Amino acid sequence: MAKNRATDEHKLWLFDMAHGDLSELDVVKGFIKFYALNGFTVWNVIDDIVFRTHYDPGKAKEILTTALESFSDNGTTGKDR
């Protein structure tokens, strides 16, 4: 089930993801829950970081795309193998 992005759970995921505090699997799960199931993309995550936070969007994009690429290549994330 898709989740509303205007929740404390979403804000916490965004903060933890942008600061590298989540496992790659948790990054992928959060992206699917808060973005993909709502029809949004990686760029919507970056927009949320740029316009709603003071976090580094470059670092966040790298963390997110690394986790997604690893998952799409292997069905697991690099840190979760």
C-alpha positions in Angstrom: 0.0 0.0 0.0 1.3 3.4 -0.9 2.2 5.7 2.0 1.5 9.4 2.3 4.7 11.4 2.1 3.5 14.1 4.5 4.2 11.9 7.6 6.8 11.8 10.3 7.7 8.3 9.1 8.6 9.8 5.6 10.5 12.7 7.1 12.6 10.3 9.2 13.3 8.0 6.2 14.3 11.0 4.1 16.6 12.3 6.9 18.2 8.9 7.6 18.6 8.1 3.9 20.2 11.5 3.1 22.7 11.1 6.0 23.6 7.5 5.1 22.1 6.0 8.2 20.0 3.3 6.5 20.9 -0.1 5.1 20.6 -0.3 1.3 17.6 -2.6 1.8 15.8 0.1 3.9 16.6 2.7 1.3 15.0 0.6 -1.4 12.0 -0.2 0.8 11.4 3.4 1.7 11.7 4.5 -1.9 9.1 2.0 -3.0 6.8 2.8 -0.1 6.9 6.6 -0.3 7.7 7.2 -4.0 7.4 4.3 -6.5 3.9 3.2 -5.3 2.7 6.8 -5.6 4.0 7.1 -9.1 7.1 9.2 -8.2 10.7 8.8 -9.3 14.2 9.4 -7.9 14.0 13.0 -9.0 11.0 13.5 -6.7 13.2 12.3 -3.8 15.8 14.9 -4.8 13.2 17.6 -5.1 12.0 16.8 -1.6 15.5 17.1 -0.3 16.3 20.3 -2.2 13.0 22.1 -1.4 12.1 20.7 2.0 15.4 20.1 3.8 19.0 21.4 4.1 20.5 18.1 3.3 23.1 17.4 0.5 21.1 16.3 -2.6 24.2 14.9 -4.3 25.0 12.5 -1.5 21.3 11.5 -1.2 21.1 10.8 -4.9 24.3 8.7 -4.8 23.0 6.7 -1.8 19.6 6.1 -3.4 20.8 5.2 -6.9 23.5 2.9 -5.6 20.9 1.0 -3.5 18.5 0.8 -6.4 21.1 -0.3 -9.0 22.4 -3.0 -6.6 18.9 -4.2 -6.0 18.0 -4.2 -9.7 21.2 -6.1 -10.7 21.1 -8.7 -8.0 17.7 -8.8 -6.3 19.5 -7.9 -3.1 21.5 -4.9 -2.1 25.3 -4.9 -1.9 25.4 -4.6 1.9 22.7 -7.2 2.4 24.3 -10.1 0.5 
